[in-house]
Amino acid sequence: MLLKKNIKVGKIKFIFYLINFFISLSFCNADELEGKFTNIKILDKISSKNILIKLTNQENYIYKDLSIKSMKCQNSKFDDNPETTAYIQVKDLTDKDNDNVFVFNGWMFSSSPSIAPFDHPVYDIWLVSCY
């Protein structure tokens, strides 16, 4: 008795594996775009000194009178005009009455910080990179 192979099942399996391969590639690219660390630059307007700070996402960082937390950061997909964005929350620790109010709570963009400016009388914050 001769056994015949079911060719249609083989083709369907191949297509199934091919689709899974492309889906896994798309998820890998999404992970590469999202970073675990955010670099920001803080300028002290009184002393005119700036400092580069490496923030770990989802952790608070205390810098003098500010509590800074980077929630998420990501790089753009495009290589010709790279854009770095980060969701940052900043609290002023000297303001005891408004302990739960953020001085800044939103997205920052590295290429154009004037879209969502950080307004503080003593400090300026700029997004530098995400990795």
N, CA, C and O atoms as CSV, one atom per row, in Angstrom:
chain,resi,resn,atom,element,x,y,z
A,1,MET,N,N,0.835,-1.170,0.000
A,1,MET,CA,C,0.000,0.000,0.000
A,1,MET,C,C,0.884,1.239,0.000
A,1,MET,O,O,1.788,1.363,0.826
A,2,LEU,N,N,0.625,2.138,-0.912
A,2,LEU,CA,C,1.377,3.379,-1.054
A,2,LEU,C,C,0.748,4.484,-0.209
A,2,LEU,O,O,-0.461,4.711,-0.245
A,3,LEU,N,N,1.612,5.167,0.557
A,3,LEU,CA,C,1.133,6.307,1.349
A,3,LEU,C,C,1.358,7.592,0.571
A,3,LEU,O,O,2.432,7.812,0.012
A,4,LYS,N,N,0.355,8.425,0.540
A,4,LYS,CA,C,0.477,9.719,-0.136
A,4,LYS,C,C,0.653,10.802,0.915
A,4,LYS,O,O,0.021,10.781,1.971
A,5,LYS,N,N,1.519,11.738,0.603
A,5,LYS,CA,C,1.688,12.893,1.488
A,5,LYS,C,C,0.612,13.913,1.173
A,5,LYS,O,O,0.225,14.114,0.022
A,6,ASN,N,N,0.156,14.531,2.206
A,6,ASN,CA,C,-0.825,15.583,2.034
A,6,ASN,C,C,-0.063,16.886,1.787
A,6,ASN,O,O,0.457,17.491,2.725
A,7,ILE,N,N,0.004,17.310,0.550
A,7,ILE,CA,C,0.791,18.486,0.160
A,7,ILE,C,C,0.152,19.769,0.685
A,7,ILE,O,O,0.861,20.710,1.042
A,8,LYS,N,N,-1.161,19.814,0.735
A,8,LYS,CA,C,-1.832,21.031,1.207
A,8,LYS,C,C,-1.498,21.316,2.670
A,8,LYS,O,O,-1.305,22.473,3.044
A,9,VAL,N,N,-1.428,20.285,3.490
A,9,VAL,CA,C,-1.085,20.485,4.896
A,9,VAL,C,C,0.338,21.023,5.021
A,9,VAL,O,O,0.598,21.882,5.863
A,10,GLY,N,N,1.251,20.537,4.207
A,10,GLY,CA,C,2.627,21.034,4.209
A,10,GLY,C,C,2.707,22.495,3.821
A,10,GLY,O,O,3.481,23.249,4.412
A,11,LYS,N,N,1.920,22.910,2.838
A,11,LYS,CA,C,1.907,24.313,2.415
A,11,LYS,C,C,1.324,25.208,3.504
A,11,LYS,O,O,1.819,26.308,3.749
A,12,ILE,N,N,0.272,24.727,4.149
A,12,ILE,CA,C,-0.352,25.513,5.209
A,12,ILE,C,C,0.608,25.664,6.388
A,12,ILE,O,O,0.698,26.734,6.990
A,13,LYS,N,N,1.328,24.581,6.713
A,13,LYS,CA,C,2.319,24.672,7.795
A,13,LYS,C,C,3.401,25.688,7.452
A,13,LYS,O,O,3.803,26.486,8.298
A,14,PHE,N,N,3.867,25.655,6.213
A,14,PHE,CA,C,4.912,26.589,5.782
A,14,PHE,C,C,4.427,28.027,5.894
A,14,PHE,O,O,5.149,28.889,6.395
A,15,ILE,N,N,3.218,28.289,5.434
A,15,ILE,CA,C,2.663,29.644,5.504
A,15,ILE,C,C,2.494,30.059,6.964
A,15,ILE,O,O,2.773,31.204,7.319
A,16,PHE,N,N,2.038,29.134,7.812
A,16,PHE,CA,C,1.879,29.411,9.236
A,16,PHE,C,C,3.217,29.796,9.869
A,16,PHE,O,O,3.282,30.778,10.609
A,17,TYR,N,N,4.275,29.049,9.594
A,17,TYR,CA,C,5.604,29.361,10.134
A,17,TYR,C,C,6.132,30.683,9.589
A,17,TYR,O,O,6.781,31.435,10.316
A,18,LEU,N,N,5.865,30.970,8.339
A,18,LEU,CA,C,6.304,32.219,7.729
A,18,LEU,C,C,5.616,33.423,8.394
A,18,LEU,O,O,6.257,34.434,8.680
A,19,ILE,N,N,4.317,33.301,8.631
A,19,ILE,CA,C,3.578,34.383,9.303
A,19,ILE,C,C,4.105,34.579,10.713
A,19,ILE,O,O,4.304,35.717,11.140
A,20,ASN,N,N,4.337,33.498,11.446
A,20,ASN,CA,C,4.888,33.613,12.800
A,20,ASN,C,C,6.268,34.257,12.801
A,20,ASN,O,O,6.594,35.020,13.711
A,21,PHE,N,N,7.070,33.963,11.804
A,21,PHE,CA,C,8.404,34.554,11.700
A,21,PHE,C,C,8.315,36.066,11.540
A,21,PHE,O,O,9.034,36.803,12.214
A,22,PHE,N,N,7.436,36.535,10.651
A,22,PHE,CA,C,7.310,37.974,10.435
A,22,PHE,C,C,6.695,38.683,11.640
A,22,PHE,O,O,7.054,39.824,11.932
A,23,ILE,N,N,5.789,38.034,12.332
A,23,ILE,CA,C,5.211,38.626,13.535
A,23,ILE,C,C,6.278,38.753,14.614
A,23,ILE,O,O,6.352,39.774,15.297
A,24,SER,N,N,7.101,37.722,14.770
A,24,SER,CA,C,8.164,37.796,15.784
A,24,SER,C,C,9.189,38.866,15.436
A,24,SER,O,O,9.734,39.509,16.334
A,25,LEU,N,N,9.460,39.069,14.154
A,25,LEU,CA,C,10.367,40.151,13.748
A,25,LEU,C,C,9.793,41.510,14.107
A,25,LEU,O,O,10.529,42.396,14.542
A,26,SER,N,N,8.504,41.686,13.935
A,26,SER,CA,C,7.905,42.987,14.243
A,26,SER,C,C,7.951,43.263,15.742
A,26,SER,O,O,8.145,44.408,16.149
A,27,PHE,N,N,7.778,42.230,16.572
A,27,PHE,CA,C,7.870,42.434,18.017
A,27,PHE,C,C,9.301,42.699,18.443
A,27,PHE,O,O,9.517,43.466,19.382
A,28,CYS,N,N,10.278,42.103,17.800
A,28,CYS,CA,C,11.677,42.361,18.139
A,28,CYS,C,C,12.038,43.807,17.850
A,28,CYS,O,O,12.758,44.435,18.626
A,29,ASN,N,N,11.547,44.337,16.744
A,29,ASN,CA,C,11.841,45.732,16.417
A,29,ASN,C,C,11.218,46.680,17.428
A,29,ASN,O,O,11.808,47.714,17.742
A,30,ALA,N,N,10.045,46.356,17.942
A,30,ALA,CA,C,9.405,47.224,18.928
A,30,ALA,C,C,10.219,47.246,20.220
A,30,ALA,O,O,10.316,48.287,20.870
A,31,ASP,N,N,10.798,46.118,20.595
A,31,ASP,CA,C,11.608,46.087,21.801
A,31,ASP,C,C,12.893,46.882,21.638
A,31,ASP,O,O,13.380,47.483,22.596
A,32,GLU,N,N,13.441,46.888,20.438
A,32,GLU,CA,C,14.676,47.630,20.201
A,32,GLU,C,C,14.437,49.136,20.265
A,32,GLU,O,O,15.342,49.887,20.628
A,33,LEU,N,N,13.244,49.582,19.921
A,33,LEU,CA,C,12.958,51.013,19.907
A,33,LEU,C,C,12.726,51.559,21.301
A,33,LEU,O,O,12.993,52.733,21.558
A,34,GLU,N,N,12.235,50.728,22.202
A,34,GLU,CA,C,11.953,51.179,23.564
A,34,GLU,C,C,13.173,50.945,24.441
A,34,GLU,O,O,13.755,49.861,24.434
A,35,GLY,N,N,13.554,51.968,25.195
A,35,GLY,CA,C,14.750,51.871,26.013
A,35,GLY,C,C,14.449,51.639,27.484
A,35,GLY,O,O,13.313,51.778,27.937
A,36,LYS,N,N,15.499,51.282,28.219
A,36,LYS,CA,C,15.387,51.077,29.659
A,36,LYS,C,C,15.942,52.262,30.439
A,36,LYS,O,O,15.643,52.432,31.621
A,37,PHE,N,N,16.754,53.081,29.770
A,37,PHE,CA,C,17.389,54.223,30.423
A,37,PHE,C,C,17.119,55.497,29.620
A,37,PHE,O,O,17.026,55.471,28.393
A,38,THR,N,N,16.997,56.602,30.341
A,38,THR,CA,C,16.772,57.903,29.722
A,38,THR,C,C,17.860,58.851,30.203
A,38,THR,O,O,18.102,58.962,31.405
A,39,ASN,N,N,18.510,59.528,29.279
A,39,ASN,CA,C,19.493,60.552,29.623
A,39,ASN,C,C,18.843,61.918,29.499
A,39,ASN,O,O,18.269,62.256,28.463
A,40,ILE,N,N,18.940,62.700,30.569
A,40,ILE,CA,C,18.444,64.072,30.532
A,40,ILE,C,C,19.558,65.005,30.986
A,40,ILE,O,O,20.483,64.606,31.694
A,41,LYS,N,N,19.444,66.239,30.566
A,41,LYS,CA,C,20.396,67.263,30.984
A,41,LYS,C,C,19.628,68.296,31.796
A,41,LYS,O,O,18.581,68.790,31.377
A,42,ILE,N,N,20.174,68.612,32.973
A,42,ILE,CA,C,19.550,69.589,33.861
A,42,ILE,C,C,20.461,70.809,33.961
A,42,ILE,O,O,21.655,70.684,34.232
A,43,LEU,N,N,19.886,71.981,33.739
A,43,LEU,CA,C,20.609,73.245,33.858
A,43,LEU,C,C,20.130,73.961,35.109
A,43,LEU,O,O,18.934,74.202,35.278
A,44,ASP,N,N,21.065,74.300,35.981
A,44,ASP,CA,C,20.772,75.136,37.148
A,44,ASP,C,C,20.939,76.578,36.688
A,44,ASP,O,O,22.057,77.009,36.402
A,45,LYS,N,N,19.855,77.319,36.614
A,45,LYS,CA,C,19.884,78.685,36.090
A,45,LYS,C,C,20.623,79.648,37.003
A,45,LYS,O,O,21.130,80.667,36.534
A,46,ILE,N,N,20.696,79.353,38.287
A,46,ILE,CA,C,21.363,80.257,39.224
A,46,ILE,C,C,22.872,80.131,39.111
A,46,ILE,O,O,23.577,81.138,39.041
A,47,SER,N,N,23.372,78.907,39.094
A,47,SER,CA,C,24.826,78.710,39.026
A,47,SER,C,C,25.337,78.543,37.592
A,47,SER,O,O,26.547,78.521,37.369
A,48,SER,N,N,24.445,78.428,36.639
A,48,SER,CA,C,24.784,78.222,35.223
A,48,SER,C,C,25.585,76.943,34.995
A,48,SER,O,O,26.430,76.889,34.102
A,49,LYS,N,N,25.324,75.929,35.792
A,49,LYS,CA,C,25.989,74.637,35.617
A,49,LYS,C,C,24.961,73.625,35.144
A,49,LYS,O,O,23.810,73.623,35.582
A,50,ASN,N,N,25.414,72.758,34.229
A,50,ASN,CA,C,24.519,71.700,33.782
A,50,ASN,C,C,25.130,70.338,34.083
A,50,ASN,O,O,26.346,70.190,34.204
A,51,ILE,N,N,24.250,69.349,34.200
A,51,ILE,CA,C,24.679,68.008,34.547
A,51,ILE,C,C,23.866,67.020,33.709
A,51,ILE,O,O,22.671,67.211,33.486
A,52,LEU,N,N,24.536,65.962,33.253
A,52,LEU,CA,C,23.890,64.893,32.509
A,52,LEU,C,C,23.534,63.776,33.485
A,52,LEU,O,O,24.394,63.282,34.213
A,53,ILE,N,N,22.266,63.381,33.496
A,53,ILE,CA,C,21.791,62.379,34.441
A,53,ILE,C,C,21.217,61.191,33.678
A,53,ILE,O,O,20.465,61.355,32.717
A,54,LYS,N,N,21.583,59.999,34.123
A,54,LYS,CA,C,21.054,58.756,33.561
A,54,LYS,C,C,19.929,58.262,34.463
A,54,LYS,O,O,20.164,57.900,35.615
A,55,LEU,N,N,18.707,58.250,33.935
A,55,LEU,CA,C,17.544,57.794,34.687
A,55,LEU,C,C,17.197,56.370,34.282
A,55,LEU,O,O,17.193,56.039,33.096
A,56,THR,N,N,16.908,55.537,35.259
A,56,THR,CA,C,16.361,54.219,34.987
A,56,THR,C,C,14.847,54.378,34.942
A,56,THR,O,O,14.250,54.948,35.855
A,57,ASN,N,N,14.230,53.874,33.881
A,57,ASN,CA,C,12.786,54.037,33.735
A,57,ASN,C,C,12.046,53.389,34.897
A,57,ASN,O,O,12.437,52.331,35.390
A,58,GLN,N,N,10.981,54.038,35.322
A,58,GLN,CA,C,10.099,53.618,36.415
A,58,GLN,C,C,10.706,53.799,37.806
A,58,GLN,O,O,10.155,53.282,38.778
A,59,GLU,N,N,11.825,54.520,37.929
A,59,GLU,CA,C,12.429,54.766,39.239
A,59,GLU,C,C,12.574,56.265,39.466
A,59,GLU,O,O,12.892,57.014,38.542
A,60,ASN,N,N,12.337,56.698,40.708
A,60,ASN,CA,C,12.496,58.111,41.074
A,60,ASN,C,C,13.978,58.457,41.218
A,60,ASN,O,O,14.778,57.652,41.693
A,61,TYR,N,N,14.319,59.665,40.799
A,61,TYR,CA,C,15.668,60.188,40.960
A,61,TYR,C,C,15.533,61.561,41.615
A,61,TYR,O,O,14.811,62.420,41.109
A,62,ILE,N,N,16.211,61.769,42.718
A,62,ILE,CA,C,16.152,63.050,43.435
A,62,ILE,C,C,17.379,63.864,43.044
A,62,ILE,O,O,18.514,63.438,43.262
A,63,TYR,N,N,17.142,65.042,42.463
A,63,TYR,CA,C,18.212,65.980,42.138
A,63,TYR,C,C,17.888,67.301,42.827
A,63,TYR,O,O,16.983,68.024,42.410
A,64,LYS,N,N,18.627,67.604,43.876
A,64,LYS,CA,C,18.434,68.807,44.695
A,64,LYS,C,C,16.974,68.928,45.131
A,64,LYS,O,O,16.534,68.179,46.003
A,65,ASP,N,N,16.217,69.851,44.548
A,65,ASP,CA,C,14.824,70.070,44.958
A,65,ASP,C,C,13.814,69.389,44.038
A,65,ASP,O,O,12.613,69.612,44.189
A,66,LEU,N,N,14.261,68.571,43.097
A,66,LEU,CA,C,13.374,67.945,42.131
A,66,LEU,C,C,13.348,66.432,42.300
A,66,LEU,O,O,14.374,65.806,42.566
A,67,SER,N,N,12.175,65.863,42.143
A,67,SER,CA,C,12.011,64.416,42.056
A,67,SER,C,C,11.637,64.106,40.612
A,67,SER,O,O,10.578,64.519,40.138
A,68,ILE,N,N,12.506,63.379,39.913
A,68,ILE,CA,C,12.342,63.144,38.483
A,68,ILE,C,C,12.116,61.650,38.252
A,68,ILE,O,O,12.816,60.810,38.817
A,69,LYS,N,N,11.137,61.338,37.422
A,69,LYS,CA,C,10.840,59.944,37.108
A,69,LYS,C,C,10.553,59.828,35.617
A,69,LYS,O,O,9.668,60.503,35.091
A,70,SER,N,N,11.301,58.976,34.949
A,70,SER,CA,C,11.060,58.691,33.542
A,70,SER,C,C,10.199,57.434,33.474
A,70,SER,O,O,10.625,56.361,33.900
A,71,MET,N,N,9.005,57.568,32.945
A,71,MET,CA,C,8.089,56.441,32.875
A,71,MET,C,C,8.404,55.525,31.690
A,71,MET,O,O,8.356,54.301,31.807
A,72,LYS,N,N,8.726,56.136,30.550
A,72,LYS,CA,C,8.934,55.367,29.325
A,72,LYS,C,C,9.718,56.222,28.352
A,72,LYS,O,O,9.529,57.438,28.295
A,73,CYS,N,N,10.598,55.594,27.583
A,73,CYS,CA,C,11.282,56.320,26.518
A,73,CYS,C,C,11.393,55.419,25.298
A,73,CYS,O,O,11.417,54.193,25.405
A,74,GLN,N,N,11.459,56.058,24.138
A,74,GLN,CA,C,11.586,55.284,22.908
A,74,GLN,C,C,12.236,56.118,21.823
A,74,GLN,O,O,12.175,57.347,21.826
A,75,ASN,N,N,12.857,55.414,20.900
A,75,ASN,CA,C,13.492,56.029,19.743
A,75,ASN,C,C,12.598,55.835,18.530
A,75,ASN,O,O,11.793,54.905,18.488
A,76,SER,N,N,12.738,56.709,17.545
A,76,SER,CA,C,11.907,56.615,16.350
A,76,SER,C,C,12.388,55.492,15.447
A,76,SER,O,O,13.516,55.015,15.568
A,77,LYS,N,N,11.513,55.082,14.542
A,77,LYS,CA,C,11.838,54.014,13.592
A,77,LYS,C,C,12.721,54.519,12.461
A,77,LYS,O,O,13.424,53.736,11.823
A,78,PHE,N,N,12.688,55.813,12.212
A,78,PHE,CA,C,13.357,56.364,11.041
A,78,PHE,C,C,14.810,56.715,11.348
A,78,PHE,O,O,15.111,57.346,12.361
A,79,ASP,N,N,15.693,56.299,10.465
A,79,ASP,CA,C,17.116,56.557,10.648
A,79,ASP,C,C,17.543,57.923,10.131
A,79,ASP,O,O,18.509,58.500,10.630
A,80,ASP,N,N,16.832,58.445,9.136
A,80,ASP,CA,C,17.272,59.705,8.524
A,80,ASP,C,C,17.018,60.907,9.428
A,80,ASP,O,O,17.788,61.867,9.395
A,81,ASN,N,N,15.964,60.878,10.229
A,81,ASN,CA,C,15.672,61.978,11.150
A,81,ASN,C,C,15.308,61.369,12.508
A,81,ASN,O,O,14.125,61.256,12.830
A,82,PRO,N,N,16.301,60.978,13.303
A,82,PRO,CA,C,15.988,60.283,14.555
A,82,PRO,C,C,15.303,61.193,15.567
A,82,PRO,O,O,15.637,62.371,15.695
A,83,GLU,N,N,14.350,60.631,16.273
A,83,GLU,CA,C,13.609,61.357,17.293
A,83,GLU,C,C,13.544,60.497,18.544
A,83,GLU,O,O,13.233,59.308,18.478
A,84,THR,N,N,13.837,61.098,19.667
A,84,THR,CA,C,13.740,60.417,20.953
A,84,THR,C,C,12.638,61.076,21.750
A,84,THR,O,O,12.594,62.301,21.871
A,85,THR,N,N,11.739,60.260,22.298
A,85,THR,CA,C,10.657,60.762,23.126
A,85,THR,C,C,10.678,60.041,24.473
A,85,THR,O,O,11.074,58.879,24.565
A,86,ALA,N,N,10.247,60.746,25.505
A,86,ALA,CA,C,10.196,60.143,26.836
A,86,ALA,C,C,9.042,60.761,27.611
A,86,ALA,O,O,8.771,61.957,27.507
A,87,TYR,N,N,8.371,59.922,28.388
A,87,TYR,CA,C,7.311,60.397,29.271
A,87,TYR,C,C,7.938,60.625,30.642
A,87,TYR,O,O,8.370,59.680,31.302
A,88,ILE,N,N,7.984,61.891,31.066
A,88,ILE,CA,C,8.708,62.275,32.285
A,88,ILE,C,C,7.766,62.978,33.252
A,88,ILE,O,O,6.918,63.777,32.855
A,89,GLN,N,N,7.937,62.656,34.544
A,89,GLN,CA,C,7.193,63.313,35.616
A,89,GLN,C,C,8.193,63.978,36.547
A,89,GLN,O,O,9.175,63.361,36.960
A,90,VAL,N,N,7.935,65.260,36.881
A,90,VAL,CA,C,8.832,66.015,37.757
A,90,VAL,C,C,8.001,66.656,38.861
A,90,VAL,O,O,6.993,67.309,38.594
A,91,LYS,N,N,8.435,66.461,40.109
A,91,LYS,CA,C,7.817,67.103,41.269
A,91,LYS,C,C,8.823,68.050,41.906
A,91,LYS,O,O,10.019,67.760,41.951
A,92,ASP,N,N,8.335,69.182,42.397
A,92,ASP,CA,C,9.163,70.120,43.152
A,92,ASP,C,C,9.015,69.766,44.625
A,92,ASP,O,O,7.920,69.868,45.176
A,93,LEU,N,N,10.101,69.352,45.269
A,93,LEU,CA,C,10.049,68.901,46.654
A,93,LEU,C,C,9.973,70.041,47.656
A,93,LEU,O,O,9.631,69.810,48.816
A,94,THR,N,N,10.282,71.270,47.242
A,94,THR,CA,C,10.206,72.408,48.162
A,94,THR,C,C,8.778,72.865,48.376
A,94,THR,O,O,8.483,73.517,49.378
A,95,ASP,N,N,7.889,72.536,47.457
A,95,ASP,CA,C,6.487,72.940,47.544
A,95,ASP,C,C,5.731,71.919,48.391
A,95,ASP,O,O,5.240,70.918,47.869
A,96,LYS,N,N,5.636,72.171,49.695
A,96,LYS,CA,C,5.038,71.217,50.630
A,96,LYS,C,C,3.513,71.151,50.521
A,96,LYS,O,O,2.918,70.115,50.818
A,97,ASP,N,N,2.881,72.245,50.097
A,97,ASP,CA,C,1.414,72.259,50.013
A,97,ASP,C,C,0.910,71.380,48.869
A,97,ASP,O,O,-0.098,70.689,49.016
A,98,ASN,N,N,1.591,71.405,47.756
A,98,ASN,CA,C,1.165,70.648,46.579
A,98,ASN,C,C,2.068,69.438,46.377
A,98,ASN,O,O,2.745,69.321,45.356
A,99,ASP,N,N,2.071,68.547,47.353
A,99,ASP,CA,C,2.963,67.388,47.313
A,99,ASP,C,C,2.607,66.425,46.179
A,99,ASP,O,O,3.487,65.756,45.638
A,100,ASN,N,N,1.341,66.352,45.821
A,100,ASN,CA,C,0.919,65.405,44.792
A,100,ASN,C,C,0.821,66.039,43.403
A,100,ASN,O,O,0.406,65.371,42.456
A,101,VAL,N,N,1.184,67.286,43.265
A,101,VAL,CA,C,1.070,67.974,41.987
A,101,VAL,C,C,2.417,67.965,41.281
A,101,VAL,O,O,3.449,68.267,41.880
A,102,PHE,N,N,2.393,67.617,40.014
A,102,PHE,CA,C,3.612,67.587,39.212
A,102,PHE,C,C,3.905,68.971,38.636
A,102,PHE,O,O,2.997,69.686,38.214
A,103,VAL,N,N,5.191,69.335,38.625
A,103,VAL,CA,C,5.617,70.544,37.932
A,103,VAL,C,C,5.572,70.288,36.430
A,103,VAL,O,O,5.210,71.164,35.645
A,104,PHE,N,N,5.947,69.073,36.050
A,104,PHE,CA,C,5.876,68.650,34.654
A,104,PHE,C,C,5.424,67.207,34.624
A,104,PHE,O,O,5.924,66.378,35.384
A,105,ASN,N,N,4.475,66.902,33.745
A,105,ASN,CA,C,3.966,65.549,33.586
A,105,ASN,C,C,3.550,65.382,32.135
A,105,ASN,O,O,2.431,65.733,31.762
A,106,GLY,N,N,4.452,64.845,31.312
A,106,GLY,CA,C,4.121,64.703,29.902
A,106,GLY,C,C,5.283,64.192,29.083
A,106,GLY,O,O,6.325,63.803,29.611
A,107,TRP,N,N,5.075,64.204,27.770
A,107,TRP,CA,C,6.098,63.728,26.835
A,107,TRP,C,C,7.094,64.837,26.537
A,107,TRP,O,O,6.717,65.996,26.364
A,108,MET,N,N,8.375,64.469,26.478
A,108,MET,CA,C,9.439,65.374,26.042
A,108,MET,C,C,10.003,64.842,24.733
A,108,MET,O,O,10.074,63.632,24.517
A,109,PHE,N,N,10.402,65.762,23.869
A,109,PHE,CA,C,10.962,65.416,22.576
A,109,PHE,C,C,12.378,65.976,22.486
A,109,PHE,O,O,12.610,67.140,22.812
A,110,SER,N,N,13.317,65.153,22.046
A,110,SER,CA,C,14.716,65.596,22.020
A,110,SER,C,C,14.980,66.625,20.928
A,110,SER,O,O,15.787,67.534,21.121
A,111,SER,N,N,14.319,66.496,19.793
A,111,SER,CA,C,14.617,67.402,18.679
A,111,SER,C,C,13.987,68.781,18.859
A,111,SER,O,O,14.515,69.774,18.358
A,112,SER,N,N,12.870,68.847,19.566
A,112,SER,CA,C,12.220,70.147,19.759
A,112,SER,C,C,11.637,70.222,21.168
A,112,SER,O,O,10.477,69.870,21.381
A,113,PRO,N,N,12.442,70.682,22.132
A,113,PRO,CA,C,11.963,70.755,23.509
A,113,PRO,C,C,10.902,71.825,23.738
A,113,PRO,O,O,10.264,71.842,24.791
A,114,SER,N,N,10.704,72.712,22.779
A,114,SER,CA,C,9.713,73.770,22.965
A,114,SER,C,C,8.283,73.285,22.751
A,114,SER,O,O,7.342,74.022,23.047
A,115,ILE,N,N,8.093,72.066,22.247
A,115,ILE,CA,C,6.734,71.537,22.067
A,115,ILE,C,C,6.058,71.367,23.423
A,115,ILE,O,O,4.912,71.777,23.608
A,116,ALA,N,N,6.771,70.763,24.369
A,116,ALA,CA,C,6.261,70.598,25.735
A,116,ALA,C,C,7.338,71.103,26.695
A,116,ALA,O,O,8.115,70.309,27.226
A,117,PRO,N,N,7.390,72.407,26.920
A,117,PRO,CA,C,8.486,72.954,27.729
A,117,PRO,C,C,8.336,72.666,29.214
A,117,PRO,O,O,7.227,72.579,29.742
A,118,PHE,N,N,9.471,72.523,29.868
A,118,PHE,CA,C,9.524,72.377,31.310
A,118,PHE,C,C,9.744,73.769,31.891
A,118,PHE,O,O,10.795,74.372,31.674
A,119,ASP,N,N,8.751,74.288,32.634
A,119,ASP,CA,C,8.822,75.639,33.194
A,119,ASP,C,C,9.095,75.563,34.684
A,119,ASP,O,O,8.261,75.094,35.457
A,120,HIS,N,N,10.271,76.027,35.078
A,120,HIS,CA,C,10.645,76.074,36.485
A,120,HIS,C,C,11.544,77.292,36.671
A,120,HIS,O,O,12.359,77.579,35.794
A,121,PRO,N,N,11.423,78.022,37.786
A,121,PRO,CA,C,12.237,79.232,37.962
A,121,PRO,C,C,13.728,78.963,38.157
A,121,PRO,O,O,14.547,79.843,37.892
A,122,VAL,N,N,14.098,77.761,38.618
A,122,VAL,CA,C,15.504,77.495,38.916
A,122,VAL,C,C,16.141,76.521,37.927
A,122,VAL,O,O,17.328,76.654,37.630
A,123,TYR,N,N,15.391,75.547,37.408
A,123,TYR,CA,C,15.977,74.477,36.594
A,123,TYR,C,C,15.344,74.401,35.212
A,123,TYR,O,O,14.181,74.751,35.014
A,124,ASP,N,N,16.142,73.935,34.273
A,124,ASP,CA,C,15.674,73.550,32.945
A,124,ASP,C,C,16.044,72.096,32.730
A,124,ASP,O,O,17.100,71.647,33.176
A,125,ILE,N,N,15.182,71.359,32.049
A,125,ILE,CA,C,15.447,69.942,31.764
A,125,ILE,C,C,15.282,69.715,30.273
A,125,ILE,O,O,14.308,70.166,29.670
A,126,TRP,N,N,16.255,69.002,29.672
A,126,TRP,CA,C,16.204,68.613,28.271
A,126,TRP,C,C,16.390,67.115,28.145
A,126,TRP,O,O,17.178,66.516,28.877
A,127,LEU,N,N,15.675,66.520,27.231
A,127,LEU,CA,C,15.846,65.114,26.912
A,127,LEU,C,C,17.017,64.971,25.959
A,127,LEU,O,O,17.085,65.664,24.944
A,128,VAL,N,N,17.948,64.065,26.286
A,128,VAL,CA,C,19.134,63.887,25.454
A,128,VAL,C,C,19.041,62.600,24.645
A,128,VAL,O,O,19.161,62.632,23.421
A,129,SER,N,N,18.829,61.462,25.315
A,129,SER,CA,C,18.806,60.190,24.588
A,129,SER,C,C,18.041,59.130,25.367
A,129,SER,O,O,17.676,59.309,26.529
A,130,CYS,N,N,17.815,58.019,24.674
A,130,CYS,CA,C,17.122,56.871,25.240
A,130,CYS,C,C,17.827,55.616,24.751
A,130,CYS,O,O,18.082,55.471,23.555
A,131,TYR,N,N,18.142,54.711,25.666
A,131,TYR,CA,C,18.778,53.450,25.263
A,131,TYR,C,C,18.425,52.337,26.205
A,131,TYR,O,O,18.872,51.205,26.019
